[in-house]
Amino acid sequence: MTPEDAAARMRFVVELARRLHQYGAAAPRLEAAIDSVSARLGLNCNSLSTPTALILSFSSRGHADDALSEHTQVIRLSPGDVNLRRLCEVDAIADRVIDGTLGIGEGARQLRVIHRRRNVRNRVYTAASYGVAAAAVAAILHSTWTDIIVAGGIGVLIGMIALASEGRPRLGASFEAISALLATLVATAVGAFAVPLNVKAVVLAALIVLLPGLSLTTAVRELSMQHLASGVARLAGAMMSLLKLAFGTLAATQIALALHWLPQAAHQPAVPDWVQWVALGFGSLSFAVLFQAARRDYLLVMASAALGYVIAYYGSSAFSPDFGVFLAGLAIGALSNLYARIAHRPGALVREPGVILLVPGSVGFRTLSLMFERDVSQGLDVGFTLLAILVALVAGLLFGDLLVAPRRSL
């Protein structure tokens, strides 16, 4: 391998790592993917991934005296968001480079093109997906029809704020707090002056997309796999998001009290049981949009999200809630690896949507809200529930990897 060839291969691996990080790959899978690709390209690579940085140290085999044989890259990045469409595109490019059907230089160019290409998202569909997800969760919580409608409306409002915050760093930094503030104020105002509402259930459903349950689960999984730097950093980021949401809710509650907005108690009957299954279908569709999956993968993403919830629901009924979550995590983890083996595509297409309705973001939000309200005893009780669900879910995913070994890193 010539020094120029080694340098080209290193540039490709660096570009690949950058894109995987930006499109939501967790540290263990990103590092495993980079190390595997580097080995296939004849490089030795030691990689370290955290939510805000990548460190890649290369050495090309058999050229210890070459100036290009040792090379270290430190890349500062913002935390990535799950983008299933682009993650699949990046994975396909890496496969083609590895098997030789695509040149290394062309592969690096295509990776840069993917990033520069405008992320085409229908803003109306995206904002509507926030509302659909909120309404679906309100239905799953067995709220009233009024609660479902109001939660959906507030969800659309939050979706519009989310779109407005893109490219505006100052708004983005306070996005969670502003959303929680507005959601609580609107729900309280509607409950006080329009119709009776279960305000807490409406606010929780409206904020469901913003709750960092997936980040909490990823953080605990990284810690369990000894990826300590990434796990601690991701856990701190998730806790900060929860603090912003809890503070926004608390501030809105105090403002409503100062204005003497007293919501009426809801006396309407809860929706029938069959509504939650209809809502599950619509909610799964909204997650396909929010995870930015390709249209051809919508049915797969929806089926994964629905399957995870169904297994947890019936498992909780037969055993206990914690064990039901464990069973769902086990099934989703094994099926995602099986899909990656059979379809030769990222298992994230099954894994990420499959756990989205299992992650304990809402429990974490309730924990911090109770702490802010000085209800320490109940807050600790809910906090232990959060810990139990996190451990059960992560254990299920890890056992799923044992049941069906992941052939592919992603």
N, C-alpha and C positions, 0 to 999 in steps of 0.2 A: 504494500500500500504506500503510495507516494504521499509526501506531506500535503500536497494540494487535495488529493483524494480524501485524506483523513480530515482536513479542514472542512471540506464540503459535507462529509458525513456528520461531523459535529454540528455544523450549522443546521442541518436537517433535524437532528435530535433536539436541539435547543428550540427550534421553531415548533416542533411537535409537542414538547413539554409545555411551552407557552400556551398553545391552543387548548390542550387537554385541561390545563389549569383554568383557563378562562371559561370553559364550557362545563365546569362543575365536577370534574373528576376528583375523588377523595385522595388523600395523600398515599395510603397504601397501594391503591390500584394505579395511581399515576406513577409512583416510583417503580412498581413492578413492571409496568408497561415500558417505561423508558429504559430500564435495565435490560429488558428482553429485546427491545428493538436495537439497542446499542450492541448487544452481543451478536445479534444477527448481522449487523453491519461491520463486525470486526473491531469493535471498540470496547474498552473497559470504562464503565461509567458508574460513579458514586453519586447518587442523587438525594437531595433533601427538599421536600416540599412542605411548605406551610401555607396557611390561607392568604398570606400577603407577600410571599417571596419564594423563589426557586434557586437552589444552588446545585450546579451540575459540574462535576469534576471528571474530566476525560483523560484517558491515556490510550493510545493506539497500540495494539499488540505487536510486539516485535520491533518497536522503534523507540527504545528507551532513551536513545541519545538524540533523537530528533527534537527540534525546537517546538514542533507542533504536536508532539506526542503527549504532552501534558498541558492541559488547558482547563481553566476554571471560569465558569460563567455565574454571576450573581444577578438575578433578575427581580426587580421590584414590581409587584403586580397587585391590583385590587382583588378582593375576594371574588371568585367566579360564581356565576349563576348557572343552574342546570339548563342546558340547551341541547335537547336530545337530537334534533336534526343535525346540528353542526358536529356534535360528538360522533355521530355515525359517519359523517363525511370525513372527518379527520381520521377515524379508525380505518376507513376504506383506503385512504391514501397511504397510510402506514403499511397496510397489508400489501398493497401493490408495489411499494418500494422494496419491501422485504423479499417478495417473491420474484423481483426483477422485471416485472412488466411496466414499471414506471421508473424513470431515472431519478437519481437523488436530487439533482438540481431542479428538475421539473416538479418533483414532489414538494420541495421547499417553496417553490413559487406558488403552487396550488394552495398550500397552507396559508400563505400570505394573502392570496386572493379571497379565500374563505373569510378571513378576518376583515378585509377591506370591503367586501361585498355588503351592501346595505342589508340589515336584518329586517326583512320584509315581514311586518306584522300588521294585520288589520287592527287599527287602534280601537275601532268600535267593538270587534269581537273580543279583544283583550280586556277592555273595560267591562264588557258584558260578562266575561268569564269570572271576574271577581264577584259580580253580583250573583251569578248562578251558583258558584261555590258557596257563597254565604247562605243563600236560600236553601241549598241542599243540606248543609250542615245544620241549619235551624230545623229542617224537617227530620233529620236523623236524631236530633235531640228531643224529638216529640214536642215541639212547640206548637203554638196555635197558628192558624192560617194568617192572622194579622202579623204575628211575629215573623213568619217566613217572608211575607211581602216587604215589611219594613227592613229586615236584614238584607234582602236582596237589593233594595234601593240604596242602602248605605254602602253595600259592597260595590255597587257601580260607582258611587262617589269616590270611594277609596281607589278604585281602579283608575279613575280619571286623574287623581292626585299622583298615583304611581307613574302614569305616563308623563305627567307634567314634570316630575322630578328627574326624568332621564336627561342627562346632560346639564343638570343644575346641581352642583355639588352641595351648596348650602341647604337647598331644599331637601336633597337626598339624605343629608346627615340627620335631619329632624323629621324625616318622613313618617317613621313609626309613631312618634309622639303626637304629631299633628293629626295623623289618621285616627289614633285612639281618642284624642280630644274631640274631634269632630263627630266620630261615631257615637260616643257617649252623650254628647250634647244633643245631637239629632234624635237619638233614641229616647232620651229623657224628655225632650220637648214634645215629641209625638205622644209619649205616654202620659204627659201632663195635660196636653191641650186637645188631643185628637181622639185616640182610642187607647184602651188599657193594653199594656205591654208587659212582658217579662223582660225588663231592661237588660239584666245581666246576660240572659241567654241571647238576646238580639245582638248585644255588643260583642260577645264571644264569637258568635257565628259570623258577624261582619268582619271581624279581624282575623279570621281563621287562616287566610292566605299569608298574613304577615307573621304569624307565630313561627318561631324558628325551631319547630320540632325536628325537622330533617337535619338541621345543623347540630342540634343536641345529640341526636342519635349517631350521626357521623363522628362527632367529637368523642363520644364514649367508645365507639368502635375503634377509633384510632388509638385511644388510650389503652384499650384492651389488647391491641396488637403492637404495643410498645412504640408507637409513633407519638412520643410524648410532646415534642415541640408543637406539632400541628394540632394534636388533640387539645392541649391546654389553650392554645391561641383560639381555636374554633369554639371551644367551650366558653371562653371569655367573651367572644363576639356574640354568641347566642344569648348569654346572660345580659349583655348590654342591650340587645334588641328587646328582650323581655322587660328590662328596667324602663326603657323608653315607653313601651306600650302601657305598662302598669302606671307610670307616672302620668301619662296623658289621660288615662282613665280617671285617676285620682283627682287631677286638676279639674277635669270637666265636672266631676261629681261635686267638688267644692264650689265651682261657679254656679251650678244648678241650685245648690242649697242657698247660695247668696241671693239668687234671683227668685227664690221660693218656688222653684219648679218641682212639684211633687207628683211623680207619675202615679197613675191609678193602677191598682192591683188588677191583674188579668184574671177574669173569671170564665173565659171561654174554654171549651173542651179542647184537648190536644187533638192533633190530626190523627186519622186512623193509621194503623200499623203499616198498611200497604203503601202509604205515601213515602215512607223512608226508602222503599225499594225503587220506586220511580225516581225519587230524588237522588239515589245512588247512581243511577244511569246518567242523569244530567250533570251531577257533580264530577263523575269520571270524565265526561266530555270536557268540562271546564279545565280539569287538570291536564288533559292532553294539550289544550291551547296554552295554558300557563307554563307548561314544561317545554313549549315550543317544539313539539314533535312534528315530524313530517306527516302530511295528510295520509300517506299510505300506512302509517304506523298508529293512526288514531284508534282503530279497533283493538290493537294489541295493548296500547296504553290503558284504554278504558277497561279492558278485560282484566288487566293486572291490578288496577286500583280496586275494581269491584271484588275480585277474588280475595285480595288481602282482607278487605272488610268482612266478607262473608265468612271466611275461615275464623277470623277473630270473634265474630258475633256468635257463631254456633259453638266455637271452642269455649268461649266465656260462659255460655249457657250450660254446657256439659260439665265443665270443670270450674275454673276460676278466671277472672279477667286477666290476671297476669299470665296464666298458662295458655289462655286463648291467644294472647298477643305472641307468646313464644311459638305456638303452633303456626300462626300466620307468618311470622318471620322465617321459621324453618322452611315452610312451603315456598315462600317467595324467593328465599335465598337459593334453594335447590333448583327451582324452575328457571330462575334467571341464568344460572350456570348451564343448565341443560339447553336453554334457548341459544346461548352463546355457542355451545358446542355444535348444535344442529344447524343453525342458521348462519354461523360465522359472522355474527354481528354483535355489538356490545350488549352484554347482559343488563346494562343500565336501563334499557328500554322496558324491561320487566321489573327490575329491582326498585328503581326510584319511584315510579307511580304505585308500585305494589305496597310500599310501606307508608305512603303519604297519609292515609287515613288511620294509621296505627301510631304515628309518632306523637309523643306526649306534650306537644307545644301548649295545648290548652290547659293542661294540668300545671305546667310551669307558670303560665300566666296567672292562674288562680292562686298559686302559691305566693307569688310576689304581691298580688293584689291584697291578699289577706294580711301579709306582713305590713304593707303600707297602711292598712286599716287598724294596725296594732292588735290584730287577732292572731297572736303568735302561736297559740296552742293549735288552732285549726290549721294555720299555715304550715306548721311542722308536720301535721298529720297528712296534709295534701302533698307536702314535699316528699315524704317517705313513699307515697303512692307514685309520684313522679319517678323516683329512683327505682322502684320495683318494676315499673313499666319499661324504663330505659334498659335495665339489665335484662329483662325478659326478651325484649325485641332484639337487642344486640346478640344475646346468646342464641336466639333462633337463627339469625343470619349467619353466625359463625358455625353453628351445627349444620346449616344448609350447605355451607362450603365443604364441610366434611362429608356430607351425604352425596353430593355431586361436586367433585373437584372442579374448580374453574379452569377451563382450558385457556381462556383468554383473560387478560388482566382487567379489562374494562367491563 
